[in-house]
């Protein structure tokens, strides 16, 4: 606040000063505040345009445009569809989300999705269809906060001679066809990296966003390759290249040989540049952390639960939840860079629009999409998440009991 007050005191003088005097004012302000010259110039212009504060009576609350009943139905549909942001949720509604929920008799009007089942043509459905993304975000703000449950970096550097042989990955933002993938691993270690724990291999397409996920026993080369053998055939098109991070689970001779056998180009990210693999880094949170949380998982039975969870999560992410693609950049008046995005579309819709995917693969995807029930997918995900939480609680109880027994024996 002191910085802004200082800028406000110099704003009028700066506005009427000569070019040379403006440079002196900027130098002094940068020295006092630690701001850059661009930011200092921006703050001075902003402070000069601000009107003086005046006493204003309390404004009347905005009149409600939509009914309370439609807001409750909106919350129920949002939970059943996967709890995405307003822009994506609006795209889901335009893609037929409400019609699918009504057809499957999954959408109700009461709290916690209980009570009267909505029918086609209900007035609440018409109100929801008329809501804008900003209105949806405003109505769901409190509910989104109620759903919110730190992790460590587990990347182990690979050998330097081998890293020098694998080229850096080119920018996948300019690729014109699907098949350029980004891969990464996520550790389910909890707050300690000691011992053996499960790892999740996450692979996503940079152009259309199609994602496949699988949990393996650990990040040994054998298990990482086994994960690739399951994940890569699940993509509905040919794999052209995969960009890995610099971890030793990827940068090794076994993976180099495997990439040659599977006929795809193997590239790697630059060290300490997370934006080289930004597509999969975003999916690490959106798919893995958001659905499997940050607890420690061990054992074959827990691995089976996680893999069952990824089946339903990927169904929802690939077929039902839209995403946007950055198609360019522009400059604002203040000099800031701003991205330009296309309309939200699901990876399934992007596959149908691509001319590089065979008609046979598109027909197979359409057949899967027509059998999907949004509420059933969400229900399966919630059941598997509850099973994970129960196992976490049971493991904690077992550890406490073992610790109590050990202390008793020592006494």
C-alpha positions as CSV (number, residue, x, y, z in Angstrom):
1,X,0.0,0.0,0.0
2,X,2.9,2.3,0.7
3,X,4.2,1.8,-2.9
4,X,0.8,2.7,-4.3
5,X,0.5,5.8,-2.1
6,X,3.9,6.9,-3.3
7,X,2.9,6.4,-6.9
8,X,-0.3,8.3,-6.3
9,X,1.6,11.3,-4.8
10,X,3.8,11.5,-7.9
11,X,1.1,10.8,-10.5
12,X,-0.1,14.4,-11.2
13,X,3.5,15.7,-11.4
14,X,4.5,12.9,-13.8
15,X,1.5,13.6,-16.0
16,X,2.3,17.3,-16.6
17,X,6.1,16.9,-16.5
18,X,8.5,17.1,-19.5
19,X,10.1,14.0,-21.0
20,X,13.3,14.6,-19.1
21,X,11.6,15.2,-15.8
22,X,9.5,12.1,-16.3
23,X,12.7,10.0,-16.6
24,X,13.9,11.5,-13.2
25,X,10.6,10.7,-11.5
26,X,10.6,7.1,-12.9
27,X,14.2,6.6,-11.7
28,X,13.4,7.8,-8.2
29,X,10.2,5.7,-8.0
30,X,12.0,2.6,-9.2
31,X,14.7,3.1,-6.6
32,X,12.1,3.6,-3.7
33,X,9.7,0.8,-4.7
34,X,11.9,-1.8,-6.4
35,X,9.5,-1.7,-9.4
36,X,10.7,-2.0,-13.0
37,X,10.4,1.1,-15.2
38,X,7.5,-0.4,-17.2
39,X,5.6,-1.3,-14.0
40,X,6.3,2.1,-12.5
41,X,5.1,3.9,-15.6
42,X,1.9,1.8,-15.6
43,X,1.2,2.5,-11.9
44,X,1.7,6.2,-12.4
45,X,-0.8,6.3,-15.2
46,X,-3.2,4.2,-13.3
47,X,-3.0,6.4,-10.2
48,X,-3.6,9.6,-12.2
49,X,-6.8,8.1,-13.7
50,X,-8.2,7.0,-10.4
51,X,-11.1,9.2,-9.3
52,X,-10.9,10.6,-5.7
53,X,-12.7,8.6,-3.1
54,X,-16.1,9.8,-2.1
55,X,-18.6,8.5,0.4
56,X,-21.0,6.2,-1.4
57,X,-24.1,4.7,0.2
58,X,-24.4,0.9,0.3
59,X,-25.5,-0.3,-3.1
60,X,-28.6,-2.5,-3.3
61,X,-28.0,-6.1,-3.9
62,X,-28.2,-7.3,-7.5
63,X,-31.7,-8.6,-8.4
64,X,-31.7,-12.4,-8.9
65,X,-32.1,-13.2,-12.6
66,X,-32.4,-16.9,-12.1
67,X,-34.4,-18.9,-9.6
68,X,-33.0,-20.6,-6.5
69,X,-34.2,-23.9,-7.9
70,X,-32.2,-23.5,-11.1
71,X,-29.1,-22.7,-9.0
72,X,-29.5,-25.9,-7.0
73,X,-30.0,-28.0,-10.2
74,X,-26.9,-26.2,-11.7
75,X,-24.9,-27.3,-8.6
76,X,-26.1,-30.9,-9.0
77,X,-25.2,-31.1,-12.7
78,X,-21.8,-29.5,-12.0
79,X,-20.9,-32.2,-9.5
80,X,-22.2,-35.0,-11.7
81,X,-20.2,-33.7,-14.7
82,X,-16.8,-33.5,-13.0
83,X,-16.6,-30.0,-11.4
84,X,-14.8,-28.1,-14.2
85,X,-14.7,-24.3,-14.6
86,X,-17.5,-22.1,-15.9
87,X,-16.3,-21.9,-19.5
88,X,-15.8,-25.6,-19.8
89,X,-19.0,-26.4,-18.0
90,X,-20.9,-24.1,-20.4
91,X,-19.3,-26.0,-23.3
92,X,-20.5,-29.3,-21.7
93,X,-24.0,-28.0,-21.5
94,X,-23.9,-26.9,-25.1
95,X,-22.6,-30.4,-26.0
96,X,-25.7,-32.1,-24.5
97,X,-24.8,-32.7,-20.9
98,X,-28.3,-31.8,-19.5
99,X,-30.0,-34.0,-22.1
100,X,-27.8,-37.0,-21.2
101,X,-28.4,-36.6,-17.5
102,X,-32.2,-36.2,-18.0
103,X,-32.3,-39.2,-20.4
104,X,-30.5,-41.4,-17.8
105,X,-32.7,-40.0,-15.0
106,X,-29.7,-38.8,-13.0
107,X,-30.5,-35.2,-12.4
108,X,-32.7,-34.1,-9.5
109,X,-33.8,-30.8,-8.0
110,X,-33.0,-31.2,-4.3
111,X,-29.8,-30.8,-2.3
112,X,-27.2,-33.5,-2.8
113,X,-29.0,-34.5,-6.0
114,X,-32.0,-35.8,-4.1
115,X,-35.8,-35.3,-4.6
116,X,-37.9,-34.9,-7.7
117,X,-36.3,-36.2,-11.0
118,X,-36.2,-33.5,-13.7
119,X,-37.9,-34.2,-17.0
120,X,-37.1,-32.8,-20.5
121,X,-38.4,-29.3,-21.0
122,X,-38.2,-28.3,-17.3
123,X,-38.0,-24.5,-16.7
124,X,-34.8,-25.0,-14.6
125,X,-33.0,-26.6,-17.5
126,X,-34.0,-23.7,-19.8
127,X,-32.6,-21.2,-17.2
128,X,-29.3,-23.1,-16.9
129,X,-28.9,-23.2,-20.7
130,X,-29.3,-19.4,-20.8
131,X,-26.6,-18.8,-18.1
132,X,-23.2,-17.3,-19.2
133,X,-19.9,-18.8,-18.1
134,X,-19.3,-15.9,-15.7
135,X,-22.7,-16.4,-14.1
136,X,-22.0,-20.1,-13.6
137,X,-18.7,-19.3,-12.0
138,X,-20.3,-16.8,-9.7
139,X,-23.1,-19.2,-8.6
140,X,-20.6,-22.1,-8.0
141,X,-17.9,-20.1,-6.2
142,X,-18.8,-21.1,-2.7
143,X,-19.5,-24.7,-3.6
144,X,-16.1,-25.0,-5.5
145,X,-14.3,-23.8,-2.3
146,X,-16.0,-26.5,-0.2
147,X,-14.4,-29.3,-2.4
148,X,-10.8,-28.2,-2.0
149,X,-8.3,-31.5,0.2
150,X,2.2,-30.5,-0.9
151,X,4.3,-32.7,-2.9
152,X,8.0,-33.2,-3.4
153,X,10.0,-33.2,-6.6
154,X,10.9,-36.8,-7.4
155,X,12.9,-36.3,-10.7
156,X,16.2,-38.1,-10.5
157,X,18.9,-36.9,-13.0
158,X,19.9,-39.3,-15.7
159,X,23.5,-39.9,-16.9
160,X,25.0,-36.9,-18.7
161,X,26.6,-38.8,-21.6
162,X,23.2,-40.4,-22.6
163,X,21.4,-37.1,-22.2
164,X,23.7,-35.5,-24.7
165,X,22.7,-38.1,-27.3
166,X,19.0,-37.4,-27.0
167,X,17.9,-34.2,-28.7
168,X,15.8,-31.5,-27.0
169,X,12.1,-31.6,-27.9
170,X,10.9,-29.1,-30.4
171,X,8.0,-26.9,-29.6
172,X,4.8,-29.0,-29.8
173,X,2.7,-25.8,-30.0
174,X,3.3,-25.7,-33.8
175,X,2.4,-29.3,-34.6
176,X,-0.3,-29.7,-37.2
177,X,-1.5,-33.3,-36.5
178,X,-2.0,-35.5,-33.5
179,X,0.7,-37.9,-32.4
180,X,3.1,-35.6,-30.6
181,X,3.0,-36.7,-27.0
182,X,4.4,-35.5,-23.7
183,X,5.1,-38.0,-20.9
184,X,5.9,-37.6,-17.2
185,X,5.7,-39.6,-13.9
186,X,4.0,-38.7,-10.6
187,X,5.1,-40.1,-7.3
188,X,2.6,-41.3,-4.8
189,X,5.0,-40.9,-1.9
190,X,3.0,-38.7,0.5
191,X,5.4,-36.6,2.6
192,X,8.3,-39.1,2.6
193,X,10.3,-40.5,-0.3
194,X,11.7,-43.4,1.7
195,X,11.0,-47.0,0.8
196,X,9.0,-48.3,-2.2
197,X,5.7,-46.7,-3.4
198,X,3.6,-46.5,-6.5
199,X,4.2,-44.2,-9.5
200,X,1.8,-43.0,-12.1
201,X,2.8,-42.6,-15.8
202,X,0.9,-39.8,-17.5
203,X,1.0,-39.3,-21.3
204,X,-1.0,-36.6,-23.2
205,X,-1.2,-35.4,-26.8
206,X,0.0,-31.8,-27.2
207,X,-2.5,-30.9,-30.0
208,X,-5.9,-32.5,-29.1
209,X,-5.3,-33.2,-25.4
210,X,-6.1,-36.9,-25.5
211,X,-4.6,-38.4,-22.3
212,X,-3.9,-41.9,-21.0
213,X,-2.7,-42.8,-17.5
214,X,-1.5,-45.9,-15.7
215,X,0.0,-46.7,-12.3
216,X,3.1,-48.9,-12.1
217,X,4.9,-50.6,-9.1
218,X,7.8,-48.2,-9.2
219,X,9.8,-46.3,-11.8
220,X,12.2,-49.1,-12.7
221,X,12.9,-49.3,-16.4
222,X,11.0,-52.6,-16.7
223,X,7.8,-51.2,-15.3
224,X,8.0,-47.9,-17.2
225,X,8.2,-49.9,-20.5
226,X,5.3,-52.1,-19.4
227,X,3.3,-49.0,-18.8
228,X,4.1,-47.8,-22.3
229,X,3.0,-51.1,-23.8
230,X,-0.4,-50.5,-22.2
231,X,-0.8,-46.8,-22.8
232,X,0.5,-46.3,-26.4
233,X,-2.0,-48.7,-28.1
234,X,-4.9,-46.9,-26.3
235,X,-4.3,-43.8,-28.4
236,X,-6.6,-43.8,-31.5
237,X,-3.8,-42.8,-33.9
238,X,-0.2,-43.4,-34.7
239,X,2.4,-42.1,-32.3
240,X,5.0,-39.8,-34.0
241,X,7.1,-38.5,-31.1
242,X,7.2,-38.4,-27.3
243,X,8.9,-35.7,-25.2
244,X,10.1,-36.8,-21.8
245,X,11.5,-34.9,-18.9
246,X,15.1,-35.4,-17.8
247,X,14.4,-38.2,-15.3
248,X,16.5,-41.4,-15.3
249,X,13.3,-43.5,-15.6
250,X,13.0,-42.2,-19.2
251,X,16.6,-41.2,-20.2
252,X,18.2,-44.7,-20.4
253,X,19.3,-47.1,-23.0
254,X,16.3,-49.4,-22.6
255,X,13.9,-46.6,-23.4
256,X,16.1,-45.6,-26.4
257,X,15.9,-49.1,-27.8
258,X,12.1,-49.3,-27.1
259,X,11.5,-46.0,-29.0
260,X,13.3,-47.4,-32.0
261,X,11.3,-50.7,-31.8
262,X,8.0,-48.7,-31.6
263,X,9.1,-46.3,-34.4
264,X,8.7,-43.0,-32.7
265,X,11.1,-40.1,-32.1
266,X,12.3,-39.7,-28.5
267,X,13.1,-36.2,-27.2
268,X,13.7,-34.7,-23.8
269,X,13.0,-31.4,-22.0
270,X,15.6,-28.9,-21.0
271,X,16.6,-29.1,-17.3
272,X,14.7,-26.6,-15.0
273,X,12.3,-25.7,-17.9
274,X,8.9,-27.0,-16.9
275,X,7.3,-25.2,-19.8
276,X,9.0,-27.6,-22.2
277,X,6.5,-30.3,-21.0
278,X,3.7,-27.9,-20.0
279,X,0.9,-30.0,-21.4
280,X,1.6,-33.0,-19.3
281,X,2.5,-31.0,-16.2
282,X,-1.0,-29.5,-16.3
283,X,-2.5,-33.0,-16.6
284,X,-0.4,-34.2,-13.7
285,X,-2.6,-32.0,-11.5
286,X,-5.9,-32.1,-13.4
287,X,-5.9,-35.9,-13.6
288,X,-3.5,-37.4,-11.0
289,X,-3.4,-35.0,-8.1
290,X,-7.0,-33.8,-8.3
291,X,-8.4,-37.4,-8.3
292,X,-5.8,-39.4,-6.4
293,X,-4.8,-36.7,-3.9
294,X,-1.3,-36.5,-2.4
295,X,-1.3,-39.5,-0.1
296,X,1.2,-42.4,0.0
297,X,0.1,-45.5,-1.9
298,X,1.7,-49.0,-1.8
299,X,0.9,-52.5,-2.8
300,X,-0.7,-54.4,-5.7
301,X,-4.3,-54.0,-4.5
302,X,-4.0,-50.2,-4.3
303,X,-2.3,-50.2,-7.7
304,X,-5.4,-52.0,-9.1
305,X,-7.7,-49.4,-7.6
306,X,-5.7,-46.6,-9.1
307,X,-5.7,-48.1,-12.5
308,X,-9.5,-48.7,-12.3
309,X,-9.8,-45.0,-11.3
310,X,-7.7,-43.8,-14.3
311,X,-10.0,-45.8,-16.7
312,X,-13.1,-43.7,-15.6
313,X,-11.1,-40.5,-15.2
314,X,-9.7,-40.7,-18.7
315,X,-13.2,-41.6,-20.1
316,X,-14.5,-38.4,-18.6
317,X,-11.5,-36.2,-19.7
318,X,-11.3,-37.6,-23.2
319,X,-15.0,-37.8,-24.1
320,X,-17.0,-35.4,-21.8
321,X,-14.9,-32.5,-20.5
322,X,-13.8,-29.8,-23.0
323,X,-10.5,-28.1,-23.1
324,X,-9.1,-25.1,-25.0
325,X,-6.0,-24.8,-27.2
326,X,-3.7,-21.8,-27.4
327,X,-3.6,-20.8,-31.0
328,X,-1.6,-17.6,-30.8
329,X,-0.6,-14.6,-28.7
330,X,-1.3,-10.9,-28.7
331,X,0.0,-7.8,-26.9
332,X,-2.1,-5.6,-24.6
333,X,-1.8,-1.8,-24.5
334,X,0.5,-2.2,-21.4
335,X,2.8,-4.5,-23.3
336,X,1.7,-7.7,-21.6
337,X,1.5,-10.9,-23.6
338,X,-2.0,-12.5,-23.7
339,X,-2.9,-15.9,-25.2
340,X,-5.5,-16.4,-27.9
341,X,-7.6,-19.6,-27.4
342,X,-10.0,-21.5,-29.5
343,X,-13.5,-22.6,-28.5
344,X,-13.6,-25.3,-25.8
345,X,-13.9,-28.8,-27.3
346,X,-13.5,-32.3,-25.9
347,X,-10.5,-34.4,-27.2
348,X,-13.1,-36.7,-28.7
349,X,-14.6,-33.9,-30.8
350,X,-11.1,-32.8,-31.9
351,X,-10.4,-36.4,-33.0
352,X,-13.6,-36.4,-35.2
353,X,-12.5,-33.1,-36.8
354,X,-8.9,-34.4,-37.5
355,X,-8.2,-35.6,-41.0
356,X,-5.2,-37.7,-39.8
357,X,-7.4,-40.2,-37.9
358,X,-9.0,-43.1,-39.8
359,X,-12.8,-43.3,-40.2
360,X,-12.7,-46.7,-38.5
361,X,-11.1,-45.2,-35.4
362,X,-13.6,-42.4,-35.4
363,X,-16.5,-44.9,-35.6
364,X,-15.1,-46.8,-32.6
365,X,-14.8,-43.6,-30.6
366,X,-18.4,-42.5,-31.5
367,X,-19.7,-45.9,-30.4
368,X,-18.0,-45.5,-27.0
369,X,-19.3,-41.9,-26.6
370,X,-22.9,-42.9,-27.3
371,X,-22.9,-45.4,-24.4
372,X,-21.5,-42.9,-21.8
373,X,-23.5,-41.7,-18.8
374,X,-21.9,-38.7,-17.1
375,X,-23.5,-39.4,-13.7
376,X,-22.4,-43.1,-13.8
377,X,-18.8,-42.1,-14.6
378,X,-18.7,-39.6,-11.7
379,X,-20.3,-42.2,-9.4
380,X,-17.6,-44.7,-10.3
381,X,-14.8,-42.2,-9.7
382,X,-16.2,-41.2,-6.3
383,X,-16.5,-44.9,-5.2
384,X,-12.9,-45.5,-6.1
385,X,-11.7,-42.3,-4.4
386,X,-13.5,-43.4,-1.2
387,X,-11.8,-46.7,-1.4
388,X,-8.4,-45.0,-1.7
389,X,-9.2,-42.8,1.3
390,X,-10.3,-45.8,3.3
391,X,-7.1,-47.6,2.6
392,X,-5.1,-44.5,3.6
393,X,-7.0,-44.3,6.9
394,X,-6.4,-48.0,7.5
395,X,-2.7,-47.7,6.8
396,X,-2.5,-44.8,9.3
397,X,-4.2,-46.8,12.0
398,X,-1.9,-49.8,11.4
399,X,1.1,-47.6,11.7
400,X,-0.1,-46.1,15.0
401,X,-0.9,-49.5,16.4
402,X,2.6,-50.8,15.4
403,X,4.2,-47.7,17.0
404,X,2.2,-48.3,20.2
405,X,3.3,-51.9,20.3
406,X,6.9,-51.0,19.7
407,X,6.9,-48.4,22.5
408,X,5.2,-50.9,24.8
409,X,7.9,-53.5,24.2
410,X,10.6,-51.0,24.7
411,X,9.1,-50.0,28.1
